[in-house]
Amino acid sequence: MSETLIRIGTTYIPVSNVELTCEWYVIKLGAECSYRDSDKAILNFANQSFFLVRSMNNQNSNFIDCYGKEHFSITFEVDGVSALETIHKKFRDKGIKVGEVENRGHAGRNFIFYDLDGNKFDVWSELSPSFKEKYKDKE
């Protein structure tokens, strides 16, 4: 048995209204809600479990980096620039607040999007090689 961290099992996201935000994730992002009460919801999507946790007002998962810029804490991956552009358009069509597709000077392209509470997320056009090797190439 290897005694190393293997994967991230759950990510916690602060939200102000669990029911409303849970519905947003289901409708807008295609998440599956496996549990919900007034304080939390468990969502499954993007090969991970996300807990929406009712928090105090005006809280989100963003942070300010050393340059004073608001930063996201999660990057989702898609398989290629074409997939990135397609999902970017889908998100816009669904009324999700999105940024422009960007070239950040590294492989692939990115864009950001926000949920109802202003939680900022990144989408990158490159699947990690280990994920691709273990899961994607076996489809």
N, CA, C and O atoms as a MOPAC input file, in Angstrom:
PM7 MOZYME 1SCF
protein

 N      0.84100 1    -1.18400 1     0.00000 1
 C      0.00000 1     0.00000 1     0.00000 1
 C      0.88200 1     1.24200 1     0.00000 1
 O      1.83700 1     1.35300 1     0.76900 1
 N      0.53300 1     2.17800 1    -0.89000 1
 C      1.25700 1     3.43600 1    -0.97000 1
 C      0.66100 1     4.41500 1     0.03000 1
 O     -0.55700 1     4.57900 1     0.09900 1
 N      1.51200 1     5.05600 1     0.79200 1
 C      1.03400 1     6.00400 1     1.79300 1
 C      1.29400 1     7.42600 1     1.34100 1
 O      2.07000 1     8.16600 1     1.94500 1
 N      0.60800 1     7.79000 1     0.24000 1
 C      0.67600 1     9.14100 1    -0.28000 1
 C     -0.74800 1     9.62600 1    -0.49600 1
 O     -1.68800 1     8.83100 1    -0.51900 1
 N     -0.90000 1    10.91500 1    -0.65200 1
 C     -2.21600 1    11.45100 1    -0.98300 1
 C     -2.53900 1    11.03300 1    -2.40800 1
 O     -1.72600 1    11.23900 1    -3.30900 1
 N     -3.71000 1    10.45200 1    -2.62700 1
 C     -4.04500 1     9.89200 1    -3.92600 1
 C     -4.90600 1    10.83100 1    -4.74900 1
 O     -4.66100 1    10.99900 1    -5.94400 1
 N     -5.90000 1    11.44200 1    -4.14500 1
 C     -6.77400 1    12.33000 1    -4.89600 1
 C     -7.49900 1    13.25400 1    -3.93700 1
 O     -7.49700 1    13.02900 1    -2.72700 1
 N     -8.11700 1    14.28900 1    -4.47200 1
 C     -8.98800 1    15.14700 1    -3.67600 1
 C    -10.37600 1    14.53900 1    -3.74600 1
 O    -10.91700 1    14.35300 1    -4.83500 1
 N    -10.94700 1    14.23300 1    -2.61800 1
 C    -12.26100 1    13.60200 1    -2.57700 1
 C    -13.39800 1    14.59700 1    -2.56200 1
 O    -14.42100 1    14.38100 1    -3.21200 1
 N    -13.23600 1    15.68500 1    -1.82900 1
 C    -14.31300 1    16.65700 1    -1.67100 1
 C    -13.74800 1    18.06200 1    -1.62900 1
 O    -12.70500 1    18.31400 1    -1.02600 1
 N    -14.44500 1    18.95900 1    -2.27000 1
 C    -14.13200 1    20.38300 1    -2.20400 1
 C    -15.34100 1    21.07800 1    -1.57900 1
 O    -16.48100 1    20.79500 1    -1.94800 1
 N    -15.09700 1    21.97800 1    -0.64200 1
 C    -16.16100 1    22.70000 1     0.05200 1
 C    -16.27800 1    24.10600 1    -0.53400 1
 O    -15.28400 1    24.81700 1    -0.67800 1
 N    -17.49000 1    24.48800 1    -0.86500 1
 C    -17.73900 1    25.79600 1    -1.47100 1
 C    -18.74400 1    26.56000 1    -0.61000 1
 O    -19.85300 1    26.07600 1    -0.38400 1
 N    -18.37200 1    27.74900 1    -0.12800 1
 C    -19.29900 1    28.54000 1     0.68100 1
 C    -20.39300 1    29.15900 1    -0.18200 1
 O    -20.12000 1    29.71500 1    -1.24700 1
 N    -21.63300 1    29.05600 1     0.29000 1
 C    -22.77500 1    29.63300 1    -0.43300 1
 C    -23.73800 1    30.27400 1     0.55900 1
 O    -23.75400 1    29.91400 1     1.73600 1
 N    -24.53300 1    31.21900 1     0.08700 1
 C    -25.47400 1    31.89900 1     0.97300 1
 C    -26.83200 1    31.20200 1     1.02500 1
 O    -27.51400 1    31.26600 1     2.04800 1
 N    -27.23500 1    30.54100 1    -0.05100 1
 C    -28.53100 1    29.87600 1    -0.11300 1
 C    -28.32200 1    28.49800 1    -0.73400 1
 O    -28.15800 1    28.38100 1    -1.94800 1
 N    -28.32800 1    27.46600 1     0.08700 1
 C    -28.00700 1    26.11000 1    -0.36800 1
 C    -28.97900 1    25.63500 1    -1.43800 1
 O    -28.54800 1    25.11800 1    -2.46900 1
 N    -30.27500 1    25.79900 1    -1.21800 1
 C    -31.26100 1    25.29600 1    -2.17800 1
 C    -31.11400 1    25.96700 1    -3.54200 1
 O    -31.04100 1    25.29000 1    -4.56800 1
 N    -31.07200 1    27.28700 1    -3.54900 1
 C    -30.96700 1    28.03400 1    -4.80000 1
 C    -29.65800 1    27.72400 1    -5.53400 1
 O    -29.65100 1    27.51300 1    -6.74700 1
 N    -28.57000 1    27.70000 1    -4.79400 1
 C    -27.26700 1    27.44400 1    -5.41100 1
 C    -27.15400 1    26.00500 1    -5.89400 1
 O    -26.56700 1    25.75400 1    -6.94600 1
 N    -27.70000 1    25.06700 1    -5.15000 1
 C    -27.70200 1    23.67200 1    -5.57800 1
 C    -28.41900 1    23.53900 1    -6.92100 1
 O    -27.91700 1    22.88800 1    -7.83700 1
 N    -29.58500 1    24.15300 1    -7.03200 1
 C    -30.33300 1    24.11400 1    -8.29600 1
 C    -29.52900 1    24.74100 1    -9.42700 1
 O    -29.55300 1    24.24300 1   -10.55300 1
 N    -28.81200 1    25.83700 1    -9.13900 1
 C    -27.98200 1    26.49500 1   -10.14400 1
 C    -26.92000 1    25.53500 1   -10.67400 1
 O    -26.74200 1    25.41700 1   -11.88700 1
 N    -26.21000 1    24.84700 1    -9.77300 1
 C    -25.16700 1    23.90100 1   -10.18800 1
 C    -25.74600 1    22.74300 1   -11.00000 1
 O    -25.12700 1    22.29000 1   -11.96400 1
 N    -26.91500 1    22.26900 1   -10.62000 1
 C    -27.55900 1    21.17200 1   -11.34800 1
 C    -27.96100 1    21.63100 1   -12.75400 1
 O    -27.66100 1    20.95800 1   -13.74000 1
 N    -28.63600 1    22.77000 1   -12.83800 1
 C    -29.14600 1    23.26100 1   -14.12800 1
 C    -28.02200 1    23.79700 1   -15.01500 1
 O    -27.96000 1    23.46800 1   -16.20000 1
 N    -27.14900 1    24.60700 1   -14.46000 1
 C    -26.13600 1    25.28400 1   -15.27600 1
 C    -24.92000 1    24.42200 1   -15.58200 1
 O    -24.38100 1    24.49500 1   -16.68700 1
 N    -24.47300 1    23.60100 1   -14.62200 1
 C    -23.24500 1    22.83000 1   -14.80300 1
 C    -23.48200 1    21.33600 1   -14.98300 1
 O    -22.54000 1    20.58900 1   -15.24800 1
 N    -24.73000 1    20.89100 1   -14.84100 1
 C    -25.01800 1    19.46900 1   -15.00800 1
 C    -24.61300 1    18.60900 1   -13.82600 1
 O    -24.42900 1    17.40000 1   -13.96600 1
 N    -24.47300 1    19.22900 1   -12.65800 1
 C    -24.10800 1    18.47300 1   -11.45500 1
 C    -25.25900 1    17.56500 1   -11.03500 1
 O    -26.41900 1    17.81600 1   -11.36400 1
 N    -24.92100 1    16.51700 1   -10.31000 1
 C    -25.92200 1    15.62700 1    -9.72300 1
 C    -25.95600 1    15.90000 1    -8.22400 1
 O    -24.92700 1    15.83200 1    -7.55200 1
 N    -27.13200 1    16.20600 1    -7.70700 1
 C    -27.27000 1    16.44900 1    -6.26200 1
 C    -27.62100 1    15.13300 1    -5.58700 1
 O    -28.66700 1    14.54700 1    -5.86500 1
 N    -26.74400 1    14.66800 1    -4.69500 1
 C    -26.99600 1    13.40200 1    -4.01500 1
 C    -27.54400 1    13.59300 1    -2.59700 1
 O    -28.02300 1    12.63900 1    -1.98300 1
 N    -27.47200 1    14.83000 1    -2.07500 1
 C    -28.01600 1    15.11600 1    -0.74000 1
 C    -28.17900 1    16.62500 1    -0.61300 1
 O    -27.37900 1    17.40000 1    -1.13700 1
 N    -29.25200 1    17.03100 1     0.10900 1
 C    -29.42800 1    18.46000 1     0.38100 1
 C    -30.27200 1    18.63400 1     1.63000 1
 O    -31.29500 1    17.97100 1     1.80400 1
 N    -29.83100 1    19.53100 1     2.49200 1
 C    -30.65500 1    20.01500 1     3.59600 1
 C    -30.45800 1    21.52800 1     3.64900 1
 O    -29.90000 1    22.10400 1     2.71500 1
 N    -30.89800 1    22.17600 1     4.70700 1
 C    -30.83400 1    23.64300 1     4.74200 1
 C    -29.41600 1    24.18200 1     4.94000 1
 O    -29.16700 1    25.36100 1     4.68800 1
 N    -28.49300 1    23.34400 1     5.38400 1
 C    -27.13300 1    23.79700 1     5.66600 1
 C    -26.08600 1    23.35500 1     4.65700 1
 O    -25.00600 1    23.94200 1     4.58700 1
 N    -26.39500 1    22.31800 1     3.86800 1
 C    -25.38800 1    21.81200 1     2.93600 1
 C    -26.04100 1    21.01300 1     1.81700 1
 O    -27.17400 1    20.54900 1     1.93900 1
 N    -25.30900 1    20.86600 1     0.73900 1
 C    -25.71500 1    20.00200 1    -0.36900 1
 C    -24.46700 1    19.28800 1    -0.85900 1
 O    -23.36900 1    19.84200 1    -0.82800 1
 N    -24.64500 1    18.05700 1    -1.30900 1
 C    -23.54400 1    17.29300 1    -1.87600 1
 C    -23.80200 1    17.14600 1    -3.36700 1
 O    -24.81700 1    16.59300 1    -3.79100 1
 N    -22.86400 1    17.65200 1    -4.14800 1
 C    -22.96300 1    17.59500 1    -5.60700 1
 C    -21.84800 1    16.72200 1    -6.15600 1
 O    -20.73700 1    16.69800 1    -5.62700 1
 N    -22.16400 1    16.01000 1    -7.22100 1
 C    -21.15800 1    15.19900 1    -7.89800 1
 C    -21.07900 1    15.64700 1    -9.34700 1
 O    -22.06400 1    15.58800 1   -10.08200 1
 N    -19.90500 1    16.09400 1    -9.74900 1
 C    -19.62200 1    16.42600 1   -11.14300 1
 C    -18.11800 1    16.61700 1   -11.29200 1
 O    -17.40600 1    16.81100 1   -10.30700 1
 N    -17.64800 1    16.56100 1   -12.52000 1
 C    -16.22200 1    16.72900 1   -12.82600 1
 C    -15.35500 1    15.73800 1   -12.04400 1
 O    -14.26200 1    16.07800 1   -11.59000 1
 N    -15.86000 1    14.50700 1   -11.89400 1
 C    -15.12600 1    13.44600 1   -11.19900 1
 C    -14.76400 1    13.79000 1    -9.75900 1
 O    -13.71100 1    13.39200 1    -9.26200 1
 N    -15.63900 1    14.52800 1    -9.10100 1
 C    -15.37000 1    14.91700 1    -7.72000 1
 C    -16.68200 1    15.18900 1    -6.98700 1
 O    -17.73500 1    15.37000 1    -7.59900 1
 N    -16.58900 1    15.21100 1    -5.68200 1
 C    -17.71800 1    15.55700 1    -4.83200 1
 C    -17.50600 1    16.97900 1    -4.30700 1
 O    -16.43300 1    17.31500 1    -3.80500 1
 N    -18.54700 1    17.80500 1    -4.43100 1
 C    -18.49800 1    19.17900 1    -3.94000 1
 C    -19.56200 1    19.35400 1    -2.87600 1
 O    -20.71400 1    18.96800 1    -3.08100 1
 N    -19.19600 1    19.92600 1    -1.74600 1
 C    -20.15200 1    20.26800 1    -0.70400 1
 C    -20.42300 1    21.76100 1    -0.78700 1
 O    -19.50500 1    22.57200 1    -0.66600 1
 N    -21.67300 1    22.12000 1    -0.99200 1
 C    -22.08900 1    23.51300 1    -0.87300 1
 C    -22.44600 1    23.71000 1     0.58900 1
 O    -23.34900 1    23.04600 1     1.09900 1
 N    -21.76000 1    24.60300 1     1.26400 1
 C    -21.94500 1    24.80100 1     2.70100 1
 C    -22.47700 1    26.20100 1     2.94000 1
 O    -21.88700 1    27.18800 1     2.50100 1
 N    -23.61500 1    26.27500 1     3.65100 1
 C    -24.18700 1    27.58900 1     3.96300 1
 C    -23.19700 1    28.34600 1     4.83400 1
 O    -22.75200 1    27.85200 1     5.87000 1
 N    -22.86100 1    29.55900 1     4.39500 1
 C    -21.85900 1    30.35700 1     5.08700 1
 C    -22.45400 1    31.71100 1     5.48200 1
 O    -23.60800 1    32.01800 1     5.18100 1
 N    -21.65400 1    32.48200 1     6.14400 1
 C    -22.05500 1    33.84600 1     6.48700 1
 C    -22.18200 1    34.63500 1     5.18800 1
 O    -21.64000 1    34.22500 1     4.16100 1
 N    -22.88000 1    35.74500 1     5.22100 1
 C    -23.06300 1    36.57500 1     4.03100 1
 C    -21.72900 1    37.07200 1     3.48300 1
 O    -20.76700 1    37.27400 1     4.22500 1
 N    -21.69700 1    37.26200 1     2.17800 1
 C    -20.55700 1    37.85600 1     1.47100 1
 C    -19.25500 1    37.06900 1     1.59800 1
 O    -18.17300 1    37.65500 1     1.61000 1
 N    -19.35600 1    35.74600 1     1.69200 1
 C    -18.15700 1    34.91200 1     1.69300 1
 C    -18.11400 1    34.10000 1     0.41700 1
 O    -19.14900 1    33.68700 1    -0.10700 1
 N    -16.91200 1    33.87400 1    -0.07800 1
 C    -16.73400 1    32.95700 1    -1.19300 1
 C    -15.33100 1    32.36500 1    -1.09500 1
 O    -14.57300 1    32.67900 1    -0.17800 1
 N    -15.00300 1    31.51300 1    -2.04500 1
 C    -13.73600 1    30.78500 1    -1.98700 1
 C    -12.57500 1    31.52500 1    -2.64600 1
 O    -11.46500 1    30.99600 1    -2.70100 1
 N    -12.80800 1    32.72200 1    -3.14100 1
 C    -11.75900 1    33.47600 1    -3.82300 1
 C    -10.75800 1    34.03300 1    -2.81200 1
 O    -11.06100 1    34.16500 1    -1.62600 1
 N     -9.56600 1    34.35600 1    -3.30000 1
 C     -8.57100 1    34.99800 1    -2.45300 1
 C     -7.81400 1    36.03900 1    -3.27100 1
 O     -7.87500 1    36.04100 1    -4.50000 1
 N     -7.11600 1    36.90600 1    -2.59000 1
 C     -6.34000 1    37.95300 1    -3.23900 1
 C     -4.88400 1    37.49700 1    -3.31100 1
 O     -4.27700 1    37.17500 1    -2.28900 1
 N     -4.32300 1    37.47200 1    -4.53000 1
 C     -2.94100 1    37.02600 1    -4.67900 1
 C     -1.96300 1    38.15200 1    -4.33500 1
 O     -2.38400 1    39.24500 1    -3.95700 1
 N     -0.67400 1    37.89200 1    -4.46300 1
 C      0.35000 1    38.85600 1    -4.04700 1
 C      0.37200 1    40.11600 1    -4.90200 1
 O      1.03100 1    41.09000 1    -4.53900 1
 N     -0.33400 1    40.11600 1    -6.03000 1
 C     -0.42000 1    41.29300 1    -6.89100 1
 C     -1.72100 1    42.07000 1    -6.68200 1
 O     -2.00300 1    43.03000 1    -7.39900 1
 N     -2.50900 1    41.64400 1    -5.69200 1
 C     -3.76100 1    42.32700 1    -5.38900 1
 C     -4.91400 1    41.90800 1    -6.28500 1
 O     -5.95200 1    42.57000 1    -6.30300 1
 N     -4.75300 1    40.83300 1    -7.02200 1
 C     -5.76900 1    40.36100 1    -7.96100 1
 C     -6.57300 1    39.22200 1    -7.33900 1
 O     -6.01600 1    38.30100 1    -6.74200 1
 N     -7.90100 1    39.30600 1    -7.49400 1
 C     -8.75400 1    38.22300 1    -6.99600 1
 C     -8.45000 1    36.94600 1    -7.77800 1
 O     -8.33300 1    36.96900 1    -9.00300 1
 N     -8.32600 1    35.84300 1    -7.06300 1
 C     -7.91200 1    34.59300 1    -7.67100 1
 C     -8.90900 1    33.47700 1    -7.36300 1
 O     -9.52500 1    33.46400 1    -6.29800 1
 N     -9.06000 1    32.55900 1    -8.28700 1
 C     -9.89200 1    31.36600 1    -8.10400 1
 C     -9.10100 1    30.31500 1    -7.33000 1
 O     -7.87400 1    30.37700 1    -7.25100 1
 N     -9.82600 1    29.34800 1    -6.75900 1
 C     -9.15500 1    28.27100 1    -6.04000 1
 C     -9.27200 1    26.92800 1    -6.74700 1
 O     -8.65100 1    25.95300 1    -6.32500 1
 N    -10.06300 1    26.86400 1    -7.81900 1
 C    -10.26800 1    25.59800 1    -8.52800 1
 C    -10.16000 1    25.83800 1   -10.03300 1
 O    -10.69700 1    26.81100 1   -10.56200 1
 N     -9.45900 1    24.93800 1   -10.70600 1
 C     -9.42200 1    24.91800 1   -12.16800 1
 C    -10.01700 1    23.60600 1   -12.65000 1
 O     -9.56000 1    22.52700 1   -12.27100 1
 N    -11.03900 1    23.70800 1   -13.48500 1
 C    -11.61200 1    22.53900 1   -14.14200 1
 C    -10.87600 1    22.33900 1   -15.46300 1
 O    -10.38400 1    23.30000 1   -16.05500 1
 N    -10.80100 1    21.09100 1   -15.92200 1
 C    -10.12600 1    20.78700 1   -17.17600 1
 C    -11.11600 1    20.23600 1   -18.19700 1
 O    -12.04400 1    19.50200 1   -17.85600 1
 N    -10.89900 1    20.60400 1   -19.44600 1
 C    -11.64700 1    20.02400 1   -20.57000 1
 C    -10.62100 1    19.49300 1   -21.56600 1
 O     -9.42800 1    19.76900 1   -21.43600 1
 N    -11.07600 1    18.73800 1   -22.55000 1
 C    -10.15800 1    18.07000 1   -23.46800 1
 C     -9.99800 1    18.85600 1   -24.76800 1
 O    -10.62300 1    18.52900 1   -25.77700 1
 N     -9.16600 1    19.88400 1   -24.73900 1
 C     -8.81700 1    20.63100 1   -25.93800 1
 C     -9.45700 1    22.00100 1   -26.04400 1
 O    -10.44200 1    22.30700 1   -25.37300 1
 N     -8.86300 1    22.82200 1   -26.91300 1
 C     -9.32800 1    24.19400 1   -27.10700 1
 C    -10.73700 1    24.21700 1   -27.67600 1
 O    -11.54700 1    25.05900 1   -27.28700 1
 N    -11.03800 1    23.30700 1   -28.58800 1
 C    -12.38100 1    23.25000 1   -29.16900 1
 C    -13.42600 1    22.98800 1   -28.08500 1
 O    -14.48100 1    23.62200 1   -28.07300 1
 N    -13.13500 1    22.05600 1   -27.17800 1
 C    -14.04800 1    21.77100 1   -26.06600 1
 C    -14.18700 1    22.98500 1   -25.15500 1
 O    -15.27600 1    23.27500 1   -24.66100 1
 N    -13.08200 1    23.69100 1   -24.93300 1
 C    -13.10900 1    24.90000 1   -24.10100 1
 C    -14.01800 1    25.95100 1   -24.73200 1
 O    -14.85100 1    26.54400 1   -24.04700 1
 N    -13.86300 1    26.18100 1   -26.01900 1
 C    -14.68400 1    27.17800 1   -26.70100 1
 C    -16.15600 1    26.78500 1   -26.70500 1
 O    -17.02800 1    27.64400 1   -26.57600 1
 N    -16.43800 1    25.49400 1   -26.85100 1
 C    -17.82300 1    25.01500 1   -26.82900 1
 C    -18.45600 1    25.22200 1   -25.46100 1
 O    -19.58000 1    25.71400 1   -25.36400 1
 N    -17.74500 1    24.85100 1   -24.40600 1
 C    -18.31300 1    25.00600 1   -23.05900 1
 C    -18.42100 1    26.48300 1   -22.69100 1
 O    -19.34700 1    26.86900 1   -21.97800 1
 N    -17.49700 1    27.31000 1   -23.16000 1
 C    -17.56300 1    28.75500 1   -22.92900 1
 C    -18.85400 1    29.31500 1   -23.52300 1
 O    -19.55400 1    30.09500 1   -22.87700 1
 N    -19.16200 1    28.91600 1   -24.75000 1
 C    -20.39800 1    29.36700 1   -25.40200 1
 C    -21.62400 1    28.83400 1   -24.66200 1
 O    -22.58400 1    29.57500 1   -24.44800 1
 N    -21.60300 1    27.55800 1   -24.27000 1
 C    -22.73200 1    26.97600 1   -23.52500 1
 C    -22.97900 1    27.74900 1   -22.23300 1
 O    -24.12200 1    28.06300 1   -21.90000 1
 N    -21.91300 1    28.05200 1   -21.51300 1
 C    -22.04700 1    28.79300 1   -20.25800 1
 C    -22.65500 1    30.16900 1   -20.51700 1
 O    -23.55200 1    30.59900 1   -19.79100 1
 N    -22.17300 1    30.85500 1   -21.53800 1
 C    -22.73800 1    32.17800 1   -21.88100 1
 C    -24.21800 1    32.05000 1   -22.22100 1
 O    -25.04000 1    32.83700 1   -21.75100 1
 N    -24.55700 1    31.04900 1   -23.04500 1
 C    -25.94600 1    30.83900 1   -23.44900 1
 C    -26.85000 1    30.53700 1   -22.25600 1
 O    -28.04200 1    30.84400 1   -22.28800 1
 N    -26.28800 1    29.93500 1   -21.20000 1
 C    -27.05800 1    29.61400 1   -19.99000 1
 C    -27.10400 1    30.78200 1   -19.00800 1
 O    -27.70900 1    30.67800 1   -17.94100 1
 N    -26.46600 1    31.89200 1   -19.37100 1
 C    -26.48600 1    33.07300 1   -18.50700 1
 C    -25.48200 1    33.04100 1   -17.37600 1
 O    -25.60300 1    33.80200 1   -16.41500 1
 N    -24.49000 1    32.16900 1   -17.47700 1
 C    -23.43400 1    32.12500 1   -16.46400 1
 C    -22.47900 1    33.28400 1   -16.72500 1
 O    -22.11600 1    33.54700 1   -17.87200 1
 N    -22.07400 1    33.97300 1   -15.67000 1
 C    -21.09600 1    35.04900 1   -15.79900 1
 C    -19.74100 1    34.42700 1   -16.12000 1
 O    -19.18700 1    33.68200 1   -15.31200 1
 N    -19.20400 1    34.73800 1   -17.31700 1
 C    -17.92600 1    34.18100 1   -17.75900 1
 C    -16.99900 1    35.29900 1   -18.22600 1
 O    -17.44700 1    36.36200 1   -18.65800 1
 N    -15.70000 1    35.03600 1   -18.12800 1
 C    -14.70300 1    35.92600 1   -18.70100 1
 C    -14.39000 1    35.47300 1   -20.12000 1
 O    -14.90600 1    34.45900 1   -20.58900 1
 N    -13.54900 1    36.22700 1   -20.78600 1
 C    -13.14300 1    35.88200 1   -22.14800 1
 C    -12.16200 1    34.71100 1   -22.13900 1
 O    -11.49000 1    34.47000 1   -21.13600 1
 N    -12.08100 1    33.98800 1   -23.24400 1
 C    -11.06500 1    32.95300 1   -23.40500 1
 C     -9.71500 1    33.66700 1   -23.46800 1
 O     -9.54100 1    34.63000 1   -24.21500 1
 N     -8.76500 1    33.17800 1   -22.66900 1
 C     -7.47300 1    33.84900 1   -22.52900 1
 C     -6.30900 1    32.95400 1   -22.92900 1
 O     -6.37100 1    31.73000 1   -22.81100 1
 N     -5.24800 1    33.59600 1   -23.40600 1
 C     -3.95700 1    32.95300 1   -23.58500 1
 C     -3.08900 1    33.47400 1   -22.44900 1
 O     -2.71800 1    34.64800 1   -22.44500 1
 N     -2.76200 1    32.62400 1   -21.49100 1
 C     -1.98100 1    33.05200 1   -20.32400 1
 C     -0.49400 1    32.74200 1   -20.46500 1
 O      0.25300 1    32.81300 1   -19.48900 1
 N     -0.06200 1    32.40000 1   -21.68000 1
 C      1.35300 1    32.17200 1   -21.90800 1
 C      1.81800 1    30.76200 1   -21.60600 1
 O      3.02300 1    30.51100 1   -21.58600 1
 N      0.91600 1    29.84800 1   -21.37300 1
 C      1.27500 1    28.44800 1   -21.16800 1
 C      0.42600 1    27.61000 1   -22.12500 1
 O     -0.38500 1    28.15500 1   -22.87400 1
 N      0.60500 1    26.32400 1   -22.10200 1
 C     -0.15400 1    25.44600 1   -23.00400 1
 C     -1.65700 1    25.65100 1   -22.82100 1
 O     -2.14200 1    25.82400 1   -21.70300 1
 N     -2.37600 1    25.62700 1   -23.92700 1
 C     -3.83000 1    25.70400 1   -23.87500 1
 C     -4.36300 1    27.10200 1   -23.66000 1
 O     -3.63800 1    28.09400 1   -23.73500 1
 N     -5.65900 1    27.14900 1   -23.39000 1
 C     -6.37400 1    28.40500 1   -23.14400 1
 C     -7.23800 1    28.22800 1   -21.89700 1
 O     -7.49500 1    27.10500 1   -21.46300 1
 N     -7.67900 1    29.34200 1   -21.32900 1
 C     -8.48400 1    29.33200 1   -20.10900 1
 C     -9.59800 1    30.35700 1   -20.19600 1
 O     -9.55000 1    31.28400 1   -21.00400 1
 N    -10.60400 1    30.17400 1   -19.34800 1
 C    -11.55300 1    31.23900 1   -19.05100 1
 C    -12.04500 1    31.03300 1   -17.62300 1
 O    -11.93200 1    29.94100 1   -17.06500 1
 N    -12.58200 1    32.08000 1   -17.05200 1
 C    -13.12600 1    31.99600 1   -15.69800 1
 C    -14.64700 1    32.10100 1   -15.76200 1
 O    -15.21400 1    32.63500 1   -16.71500 1
 N    -15.29200 1    31.57300 1   -14.71300 1
 C    -16.73200 1    31.75900 1   -14.54900 1
 C    -17.04100 1    31.86700 1   -13.07200 1
 O    -16.22000 1    31.51900 1   -12.22300 1
 N    -18.24800 1    32.35800 1   -12.76900 1
 C    -18.66300 1    32.60900 1   -11.39100 1
 C    -19.99100 1    31.92400 1   -11.11600 1
 O    -20.83900 1    31.81200 1   -12.00100 1
 N    -20.16700 1    31.46000 1    -9.86600 1
 C    -21.47900 1    30.95700 1    -9.45700 1
 C    -22.29300 1    32.10600 1    -8.85700 1
 O    -21.88300 1    33.26400 1    -8.93100 1
 N    -23.43700 1    31.78700 1    -8.26900 1
 C    -24.33100 1    32.81400 1    -7.72900 1
 C    -23.73000 1    33.63300 1    -6.59600 1
 O    -24.10400 1    34.79000 1    -6.40500 1
 N    -22.80100 1    33.04700 1    -5.83900 1
 C    -22.19300 1    33.73600 1    -4.70700 1
 C    -20.87100 1    34.40200 1    -5.06100 1
 O    -20.16300 1    34.89500 1    -4.18300 1
 N    -20.54000 1    34.41600 1    -6.34200 1
 C    -19.29300 1    35.04200 1    -6.75900 1
 C    -18.07700 1    34.14900 1    -6.60400 1
 O    -16.95000 1    34.62000 1    -6.75700 1
 N    -18.27800 1    32.84800 1    -6.30000 1
 C    -17.15100 1    31.92600 1    -6.29000 1
 C    -16.60700 1    31.87300 1    -7.71400 1
 O    -17.34100 1    31.60900 1    -8.66700 1
 N    -15.32500 1    32.12500 1    -7.83700 1
 C    -14.66600 1    32.23600 1    -9.14500 1
 C    -13.96700 1    30.91600 1    -9.46100 1
 O    -13.22200 1    30.38500 1    -8.63700 1
 N    -14.21300 1    30.39200 1   -10.66300 1
 C    -13.61100 1    29.13400 1   -11.09100 1
 C    -12.92200 1    29.32700 1   -12.43300 1
 O    -13.29600 1    30.20000 1   -13.21700 1
 N    -11.92800 1    28.51600 1   -12.68400 1
 C    -11.15900 1    28.56600 1   -13.91400 1
 C    -11.46500 1    27.30600 1   -14.72700 1
 O    -11.74400 1    26.24900 1   -14.16300 1
 N    -11.41000 1    27.42600 1   -16.05100 1
 C    -11.52100 1    26.27100 1   -16.93800 1
 C    -10.30900 1    26.30900 1   -17.86100 1
 O    -10.00800 1    27.34000 1   -18.46300 1
 N     -9.61500 1    25.17200 1   -17.96800 1
 C     -8.40400 1    25.05800 1   -18.76900 1
 C     -8.61200 1    24.02400 1   -19.86000 1
 O     -9.28200 1    23.01500 1   -19.64100 1
 N     -8.05400 1    24.26100 1   -21.01400 1
 C     -8.28000 1    23.38900 1   -22.16800 1
 C     -7.40000 1    22.14000 1   -22.18900 1
 O     -7.41700 1    21.39900 1   -23.17200 1
 N     -6.64400 1    21.89400 1   -21.14100 1
 C     -5.71900 1    20.76200 1   -21.14100 1
 C     -6.03500 1    19.78600 1   -20.02300 1
 O     -6.05400 1    20.16400 1   -18.85200 1
 N     -6.28400 1    18.53000 1   -20.37800 1
 C     -6.44100 1    17.49200 1   -19.36300 1
 C     -5.06500 1    17.10800 1   -18.83500 1
 O     -4.10900 1    17.01200 1   -19.60500 1
 N     -4.96100 1    16.88900 1   -17.53500 1
 C     -3.67500 1    16.47100 1   -16.98500 1
 C     -3.30800 1    15.11100 1   -17.57200 1
 O     -4.17800 1    14.26000 1   -17.75300 1
 N     -2.02600 1    14.89900 1   -17.86900 1
 C     -1.60100 1    13.63800 1   -18.49200 1
 C     -1.97600 1    12.39900 1   -17.68500 1
 O     -2.36300 1    11.38500 1   -18.26500 1
 N     -1.86700 1    12.46200 1   -16.35400 1
 C     -2.18900 1    11.27500 1   -15.55300 1
 C     -3.68000 1    10.95000 1   -15.61500 1
 O     -4.05000 1     9.77600 1   -15.63400 1
 N     -4.54200 1    11.96800 1   -15.64800 1
 C     -5.97700 1    11.72000 1   -15.77300 1
 C     -6.27700 1    11.11800 1   -17.14000 1
 O     -7.01900 1    10.14400 1   -17.26000 1
 N     -5.68700 1    11.71600 1   -18.15900 1
 C     -5.91100 1    11.23500 1   -19.52400 1
 C     -5.48300 1     9.77500 1   -19.66100 1
 O     -6.17800 1     8.96800 1   -20.27800 1
 N     -4.33800 1     9.45200 1   -19.08200 1
 C     -3.81800 1     8.08600 1   -19.16300 1
 C     -4.70800 1     7.09600 1   -18.43700 1
 O     -4.97900 1     6.01100 1   -18.95200 1
 N     -5.16400 1     7.45600 1   -17.24600 1
 C     -5.96100 1     6.53200 1   -16.43100 1
 C     -7.41000 1     6.41700 1   -16.88100 1
 O     -7.99000 1     5.33300 1   -16.81400 1
 N     -8.00700 1     7.52000 1   -17.34100 1
 C     -9.44700 1     7.51400 1   -17.56200 1
 C     -9.86400 1     7.82500 1   -18.98500 1
 O    -10.63800 1     7.07200 1   -19.57500 1
 N     -9.38100 1     8.89600 1   -19.54000 1
 C     -9.86400 1     9.36400 1   -20.83300 1
 C     -9.49700 1     8.40200 1   -21.96200 1
 O    -10.33300 1     8.11000 1   -22.81700 1
 N     -8.26600 1     7.91000 1   -21.97400 1
 C     -7.81400 1     7.04200 1   -23.05400 1
 C     -8.50300 1     5.67200 1   -23.04500 1
 O     -8.37800 1     4.91200 1   -24.00600 1
 N     -9.22700 1     5.35500 1   -21.96900 1
 C     -9.90000 1     4.05200 1   -21.85900 1
 C    -11.35000 1     4.09500 1   -22.29200 1
 O    -12.04600 1     3.08000 1   -22.25300 1
 N    -11.80800 1     5.27100 1   -22.70600 1
 C    -13.21200 1     5.40100 1   -23.13100 1
 C    -13.44200 1     4.74400 1   -24.45900 1
 O    -14.56300 1     4.75600 1   -24.96800 1

